[in-house]
C-alpha cells in the first residue's frame, strides 16, 4: 500500500461574508505543521462569495514554501484559451521548481463563470479535451497548431517544462473516460469509501480499453476538525454547509462529511486510503482553517502510524 499524501485546500475561497486570511502565511503554517500539499480551487466569480485567482494563490504559496506540494483542485481550462491555460500551468510548474505541482482538471458546472469569461459553457467538455490533448506538446515548447483558430500561426511556449501529474475530476462516464484517456489519476469528491473504491474499479476497466496504465486515485475530503472533547454537533453543522453548497439532503451530507477530533478523522481518512486513495485533499471552512490545518497534521501522523 502506498504511503498517502495528505494536504489541505488553501483559504482562498470562502462563504459570503468571510474575510480571507493571508495565503502565504497559511501556506507556511501548513508546511511547518507537516502536511503534504496545498491546493486551490479555480473560479472566476462566485457571486457574493470571496474567491482569489487560483494561479496567483498557488504562486504565492510556492514562493512562501520550500518542499510542500501545490496543486489545483481543480483547474478549469475551458474558461480560457488553450494557449493561455497552458501558459499558466507552465509558469506555475516553473515557479514550483518543476517538481511540486499537481494539476487537477475539471469541466466545471457551467453557467455565469463562462459568461463572465466571454465564452460559453456549451462545449466546455470538448475544450477541456483539447487542452489535455495539446498540453504535453505546448509544455514541451514544440510548435503547436491551436484548435478553433484556423489560419493562425502555430503557438510555441518557452521555457519548456515537464508535464505535471494530471488528476481529472468528475463522476460522469465522460469524465471517467477522460481520466482513462489523458489522466495520471482521478480526483474524486463527495463519495463514501465504498463508492470511491467502485469508481477505481471502473477506471481500471476503462484504462485497459485505452491500453493505458490504471489511473492513480485521489479524493477531496470535505470536513472539519475540532479538539478532543469539543466535537459535539460538528458533523451536523458541517453537513448543513454541504446542503447549502451542493444541494444534498441532510442525511447524505452527514454521511459524506469527515468530522471529529484528530483520532476520529484519522480513522475516516484511513478508510479512503484502504479504498485506494494516494492523495487526500482536505477542504474546510475558512473561519476554522488554521485550527483545522494544525489538527489535520495530527490526524496525518495517526494515519501514517496506522498504515506503517
C-alpha positions in Angstrom: 0.0 0.0 0.0 1.3 3.4 -1.0 2.0 6.0 1.8 -0.7 8.6 1.3 -0.1 12.3 0.8 -2.5 14.4 2.9 -3.0 18.0 2.1 -5.4 20.9 2.5 -7.1 23.5 0.3 -5.8 27.0 0.9 -8.3 29.5 2.4 -8.7 31.3 -1.0 -12.4 30.7 -1.4 -15.0 31.5 1.2 -18.6 31.8 2.0 -20.3 35.2 1.7 -19.1 37.5 4.5 -15.8 35.5 5.1 -12.6 37.5 5.3 -9.9 35.6 3.5 -6.6 35.3 5.5 -3.0 35.8 4.3 -2.4 33.0 1.9 1.4 33.0 2.1 1.2 32.8 5.9 -1.3 29.9 5.7 0.9 28.1 3.3 3.9 28.4 5.6 1.8 27.2 8.6 0.7 24.1 6.7 4.2 23.2 5.6 5.6 23.7 9.2 2.8 21.5 10.5 3.9 18.7 8.2 1.1 18.5 5.7 2.0 17.2 2.2 0.1 19.5 -0.1 -1.5 22.9 -0.6 -4.4 23.1 -3.1 -6.6 25.8 -4.6 -9.9 25.7 -6.4 -10.4 27.7 -9.7 -13.2 30.2 -10.1 -13.8 33.4 -11.9 -16.8 34.5 -9.9 -18.9 33.0 -7.1 -21.3 35.9 -6.7 -21.0 37.4 -3.3 -18.7 34.7 -2.1 -15.0 35.8 -2.0 -12.6 34.0 -4.3 -9.0 34.7 -5.2 -7.3 33.8 -8.5 -6.2 30.2 -8.2 -2.9 30.6 -10.2 -1.8 33.6 -8.2 -2.7 31.9 -4.9 -0.6 28.9 -5.8 2.3 31.0 -7.0 2.2 32.9 -3.6 2.1 29.5 -1.8 5.0 28.2 -3.9 7.1 31.3 -3.2 6.4 31.1 0.6 7.3 27.4 1.0 10.2 25.1 0.0 9.1 21.5 0.0 5.3 21.1 0.3 3.4 20.2 -2.9 1.0 22.6 -4.6 -2.0 21.8 -6.8 -5.2 22.8 -8.4 -8.4 21.2 -7.2 -9.5 21.7 -9.9 -8.3 24.0 -12.7 -11.0 24.9 -15.3 -9.1 25.2 -18.6 -12.3 25.9 -20.6 -12.6 29.3 -19.0 -9.5 30.3 -21.1 -8.0 29.7 -24.5 -5.8 26.6 -24.7 -2.6 28.6 -25.1 -3.3 30.9 -22.2 -4.3 28.0 -19.9 -1.1 26.1 -20.9 1.0 29.3 -20.2 -0.5 29.5 -16.7 0.2 25.8 -16.0 3.7 26.0 -17.4 4.5 29.2 -15.4 3.4 27.6 -12.1 5.3 24.4 -12.9 8.4 26.5 -13.5 7.9 28.6 -10.3 7.5 25.4 -8.3 10.8 24.1 -9.4 9.4 21.6 -12.0 8.7 19.2 -9.2 6.0 20.3 -6.7 2.9 20.8 -8.9 -0.1 18.6 -9.2 -2.6 19.6 -11.9 -6.2 18.8 -11.1 -8.5 19.3 -14.1 -12.3 19.6 -14.3 -15.0 20.8 -16.7 -16.9 22.8 -14.0 -20.5 23.3 -13.6 -21.0 25.9 -16.3 -23.2 29.0 -16.0 -22.2 32.5 -15.1 -18.5 32.0 -14.8 -18.2 31.1 -18.5 -20.4 34.1 -19.5 -18.2 36.3 -17.4 -15.2 34.9 -19.2 -16.7 35.9 -22.5 -17.3 32.4 -23.7 -19.9 29.7 -23.5 -20.3 26.7 -21.3 -21.9 24.6 -24.0 -18.7 23.0 -25.2 -16.6 23.0 -22.1 -16.1 19.2 -22.2 -14.7 19.4 -25.8 -12.5 22.4 -24.9 -11.2 20.6 -21.9 -10.3 17.6 -24.0 -8.5 19.8 -26.5 -6.4 21.3 -23.7 -5.5 17.9 -22.3 -4.6 16.6 -25.8 -2.3 19.6 -26.6 -0.8 20.3 -23.2 2.2 18.0 -23.4 3.5 19.5 -26.7 2.8 23.0 -25.5 4.7 22.5 -22.3 7.5 20.8 -24.2 8.0 24.0 -26.2 7.0 22.4 -29.5 5.2 24.5 -32.2 1.5 23.6 -31.8 -1.5 24.3 -34.0 -4.4 25.5 -31.9 -8.0 24.4 -32.2 -10.7 26.7 -33.4 -8.2 29.3 -34.7 -7.9 28.5 -38.5 -5.2 30.2 -40.5 -3.2 31.4 -37.5 0.5 30.5 -36.9 1.4 27.7 -34.5 1.9 28.6 -30.9 5.3 27.9 -29.2 5.7 28.4 -25.4 9.1 28.7 -23.7 10.7 27.8 -21.4 9.8 24.1 -21.8 8.8 22.4 -18.6 7.8 18.8 -17.6 4.1 17.9 -17.7 2.9 17.7 -14.0 0.8 14.8 -12.8 -2.7 15.4 -14.2 -5.6 14.5 -11.9 -9.0 14.7 -13.6 -12.2 15.2 -11.7 -15.8 14.3 -12.3 -18.2 11.4 -11.9 -20.0 11.1 -15.2 -19.0 8.5 -17.7 -17.4 11.1 -19.9 -15.2 12.3 -17.0 -14.1 8.8 -16.2 -13.3 8.1 -19.9 -11.4 11.4 -20.0 -9.4 10.3 -17.0 -8.6 6.9 -18.6 -7.5 8.6 -21.8 -5.5 11.6 -20.5 -5.0 11.4 -16.8 -2.3 10.4 -14.4 -5.1 9.9 -11.9 -8.6 10.6 -10.9 -9.6 13.3 -8.2 -12.9 12.3 -6.7 -15.1 14.2 -4.2 -18.3 13.7 -2.2 -18.0 9.9 -2.2 -18.1 7.3 0.5 -15.0 5.0 0.7 -17.1 2.1 -0.9 -18.3 4.4 -3.8 -14.7 5.6 -4.2 -13.4 2.0 -4.5 -16.1 1.2 -7.1 -15.0 4.1 -9.2 -11.4 3.0 -9.0 -12.5 -0.4 -10.4 -14.4 1.2 -13.2 -11.4 3.4 -14.1 -9.1 0.3 -14.3 -11.6 -1.2 -16.9 -11.6 2.0 -18.9 -7.8 2.3 -18.8 -7.4 -1.2 -20.1 -9.7 -0.3 -23.1 -7.4 2.7 -23.7 -4.3 0.5 -23.3 -3.0 2.9 -20.6 -1.9 2.3 -17.0 -4.7 2.3 -14.4 -5.1 5.8 -13.1 -3.9 6.7 -9.6 -6.6 7.7 -7.2 -7.1 10.8 -5.1 -10.1 12.4 -3.4 -11.3 15.7 -2.0 -12.4 15.3 1.6 -15.0 17.8 2.9 -14.9 18.2 6.6 -13.9 19.9 9.8 -11.8 19.1 12.9 -12.1 20.2 16.5 -10.0 19.4 19.6 -10.8 16.3 21.6 -13.9 16.8 23.6 -15.1 19.7 21.5 -16.8 17.9 18.6 -20.5 17.9 19.8 -22.7 19.0 16.9 -19.7 19.4 14.5 -21.0 16.8 11.9 -24.4 18.3 11.7 -23.1 21.9 11.4 -20.7 20.9 8.6 -23.4 18.8 6.9 -25.6 21.9 6.8 -22.9 23.7 4.8 -22.7 20.8 2.3 -26.5 21.0 1.9 -26.2 24.7 1.2 -23.3 24.3 -1.2 -24.3 21.2 -3.1 -28.0 20.8 -2.7 -27.6 17.4 -0.9 -30.2 16.1 1.6 -29.1 16.3 5.2 -28.6 12.6 5.8 -26.5 12.2 2.6 -24.4 15.2 3.7 -23.9 13.7 7.2 -22.7 10.5 5.6 -20.1 12.3 3.4 -18.8 14.8 6.0 -15.5 13.8 7.6 -15.5 15.4 11.0 -14.2 14.9 14.5 -11.1 15.2 16.6 -7.7 14.0 15.0 -8.2 10.4 16.1 -11.8 10.2 14.6 -10.8 12.0 11.4 -7.7 9.7 11.0 -10.0 6.6 11.2 -12.1 8.1 8.4 -9.2 9.0 6.2 -7.7 5.6 6.6 -10.8 4.1 5.1 -10.2 6.1 1.9 -6.6 5.0 1.8 -7.6 1.4 2.1 -10.1 2.1 -0.7 -7.1 3.1 -2.9 -6.6 6.8 -2.3 -3.0 8.0 -2.7 -3.8 11.7 -2.2 -6.3 13.2 0.2 -7.2 16.8 -0.2 -9.0 18.2 2.9 -11.2 21.2 2.4 -12.6 23.0 5.4 -14.4 26.3 6.2 -12.3 29.5 6.1 -13.0 30.7 9.6 -11.7 27.4 11.1 -8.8 27.0 8.6 -5.8 27.5 10.9 -7.2 25.3 13.6 -8.1 22.6 11.2 -4.7 22.7 9.5 -2.9 22.0 12.8 -5.4 19.3 13.8 -5.2 17.7 10.3 -1.4 17.4 10.7 -2.1 15.4 13.9 -4.5 13.2 12.0 -2.0 12.7 9.3 0.6 11.3 11.7 -2.0 8.9 13.1 -2.9 7.7 9.6 0.7 7.0 8.8 1.2 5.2 12.1 -1.8 3.0 11.5 -0.6 2.1 8.0 3.1 1.5 8.9 
